[in-house]
Amino acid sequence: MACADPSMPMKQNTAVDLCPVCHQRGKKVGGQTVKAMLALSLAHISHEPYLFCATPTCPVVYFSADGVQYFTVEQVRERVYQKAADVEGVFVCYCFRYTVGDIRAAVLADQADDVVEAIKAGVRAGQCACDIRNPQGSCCLGNVQALIKHFRAG
């Protein structure tokens, strides 16, 4: 699928919280997150609210609530965990730089709880910036814990 041209309007989406490509419900994400993550001129950003599409098979990362714009995995600065969860080098925790491979290794070494505690300690110390560094615009800890559970299940 070719990248969307952000300057070209899309067909209006009547359900404003549904991704225009996969039609799954998106999650609201702050405008600062979108601005920080896009690897293109911010002149393309509208004043509309944006949503995050977490569907693994969908190329869309962000879409505008008015259904006019969307941005794909090729148009963001970071690989998005939800879109590449099986890639060893993709970050699960963007603030403290834990990758899928790091989490797998921690589970195999019986040190996964240490990773969770290190992230929690960083959050308590005010070192977290998930609202800007994480493409989903919110805390990664749930993703880290779910991945640990997945690897422990085998």
MARTINU-475898 format. One record per residue: residue in three letters; z negated, y, x negated of N, C-alpha, C in turn. Coordinates in steps of 0.1 Angstrom, whole numbers, plus 5000, padded with zeros to 4 digits. Layout:
ALAZYXZYXZYX;...
This chain:
MET500049884992500050005000500050124991;ALA500850224994500950344986499750434989;CYS499450524980498350614982498750714993;ALA497750765000497950865009498151005002;ASP499051085007499251215002498251305010;PRO497151345003496151415010496551545017;SER497651595013498151725019498951695032;MET499251575034499951535046499051485057;PRO499051545069498251505080498551365084;MET497551285089497751155094497851165109;LYS498251055115498151055130496651075134;GLN496451155144495051185148494351055153;ASN493151035148492350915151491450965163;THR491450895174490650935185489150895184;ALA488950785176487550745174487150805160;VAL486450915159486250985147485450915136;ASP484750805140483950735130484650605125;LEU485850585130486650465126487650495115;CYS487650415105488650425094490050425100;PRO490850515095492250515101493150395096;VAL492650315086493450205081492950075086;CYS491650045084491049915089490349925102;HIS490150045107489550065121488050015122;GLN487450005110485949975110485150105109;ARG483950095114483150215115482750265101;GLY482850395099482550455086481050505086;LYS480550535074479250595073479350735068;LYS478650825074478650965070478250975056;VAL479051065049478751085034478851235032;GLY477951285023477951435021479251485014;GLY479551605017480751665011480651674996;GLN479451694990479251694976479651564969;THR479351454976479651324971481151314970;VAL481851344981483351334981483951424970;LYS483451544969483951634959483751584945;ALA482551524942482251474929483051344926;MET483451274936484151144934485651154933;LEU486151254939487651264940488251294926;ALA489351224922490051244910491251324912;LEU491151424921492351514924491851654927;SER492651744928492251884930491451894943;LEU490351964942489551984954490152084964;ALA491352134961492052214971492452124983;HIS492451994981492751904992491651875002;ILE490451914998489251895007489351985019;SER489051935030488952015042487452045045;HIS487252125055485852155058485252055068;GLU486051955071485551855081484551765074;PRO483651705082482751605076483551475072;TYR483051405062483751285057482851165060;LEU483551045060482850925062483350825051;PHE482450735047482750635037483150505044;CYS484250445039484650315044484250205034;ALA483350115039482850015030483549875031;THR484649875039485349745041485949705028;PRO485649585023486149545009487649545008;THR488349505019489749485018490549605021;CYS489949715025490549835029490649935017;PRO491849995014491950085003491350215005;VAL490950255017490350385020488850385015;VAL488550495008487150515004486550625013;TYR487250735015486750845024487750885034;PHE487350915046488250975056487551085063;SER488351185068487751295075487451255089;ALA486351315094485951285108486951335118;ASP487851425115488851465125490051375124;GLY490051275116491151175115492451225108;VAL492351335101493551395095493751345081;GLN492751325073492851295059492151165055;TYR492651105045491850995038492250985024;PHE491250925016491450915002491150764998;THR491950714989491950574986491250544973;VAL491150414969490450374957491250434945;GLU492550454946493250514935492950664933;GLN492350724942492050864942490650904939;VAL489850814935488450844932488150814917;ARG487150874911486850864897486250734893;GLU485550674901484750554898485350434906;ARG485250314901485450194909484350184919;VAL484650154931483750154942483150004944;TYR481849994943481249854944481749784956;GLN481749844968482049784980483549734980;LYS484349794972485749754972486049654960;ALA485149644951485349554939484049474936;ALA483349424946482149354943482149234935;ASP483349174933483549054924483949094910;VAL484049224907484449264893483149284885;GLU483049204874481849204866481449344861;GLY482449434858482149564852481949674861;VAL482049644874481849754884480349784886;PHE480049914887478649954889478149914903;VAL476949864903476249844916475249964917;CYS474649994906473750114905474450214896;TYR474850324901475650424894474750514886;CYS473450534890472550624883472050564870;PHE471650434871471050364860472050264853;ARG473250264858474450194852474250044851;TYR473849984862473749834863475049794869;THR475749694863476949644868476749514875;VAL477749464881477749324888477349224877;GLY477949234865477649144854476249154849;ASP475749274849474349294845473349224855;ILE473649244868472849174878472949024877;ARG474148974875474248834874473448774862;ALA473548844851472848804839471348814841;ALA470848914848469448934850468948814859;VAL469748774869469348664878469248534870;LEU470248514861470348394853469148384843;ALA468748504838467548514829466248524836;ASP466248514849465048534857464348674855;GLN465248774854464748914851465249014862;ALA465748964873466249044883465149134889;ASP463949084890462849174895462649294886;ASP462849274873462649384863463749484866;VAL464949454869465949544872465549634884;VAL465149564895464649634907463549734904;GLU462549684896461449774892461949884884;ALA462849864875463349974866464050084875;ILE464850044885465450134894464450214902;LYS463450144907462350204915461650304906;ALA461350274894460650364885461450484882;GLY462750464880463650584878463750674890;VAL463750614902463650694915462350774915;ARG461250704913459950774913459950884903;ALA460550874892460550974881461551084884;GLY462251074895463251184899464551174891;GLN464851064886466051044878467250994886;CYS467050974899468150924907468951034913;ALA470251014913471251114919472251034927;CYS471850934935472750854943473550934953;ASP473051044957473851134967475051184960;ILE475151194947476251244940476951134932;ARG476251054925476850954916477350824923;ASN476750784934477150664941478250704951;PRO479350634951480450674960480050664975;GLN479050574978478650564992477750684996;GLY477250764986476450874989475050854992;SER474550734990473150704993472650604983;CYS471350574984470650484974471350344973;CYS471450304960472050174957471150054958;LEU469850084959468849974958469149854968;GLY469549894980469949784989471049694985;ASN472049764978473149684973472749594961;VAL471849644953471349574941470549454947;GLN469649474956468849364961469749264969;ALA470749304976471649204983472349124973;LEU472849184962473549114952472649014945;ILE471449054942470448954936470248834945;LYS470148864958469948754968471148664968;HIS472348724967473548644967473648554955;PHE473348614943473448534931472348424930;ARG471148454936470048354936470448244945;ALA471248274956471648164965472648074959;GLY473248124949474148034942475548034944;
